[in-house]
């Protein structure tokens, strides 16, 4: 078992997460877990999104819904089990809220999944948080050496 398009993902300029640091953490996580999953999806929309109601053009409603849905940084699949992964530079309590929300939305939308795991990966974590995250079934993985590539201006 291996993520079939991992080379293309790692060599592309595609942003995973909110910034270059989160993308670097994502690349480190993917490299570590390349053989653990069958496939992955990036920036996955979850939940219903905003419903403007009557009186709006269909294209406006469609855009509002699409742009307001929650987005998981990455979902990795192994058979009928999924792992939601959120990437951070520094892991703070906000990541717990994100993952619990994504987990609830994903399990509601995908009842055929046998199990949904939750992971937060980052360069650093706020002191005391790993034990709290663990109480809610969220694994914390650290990649302190993950850094965005440096750019040089000529």
Helices and strands as residue ranges (DSSP letters): H 6-11, H 20-33, E 39-46, H 58-68, E 70-78, E 81-91, H 93-109, E 115-125, H 129-135, E 138-142
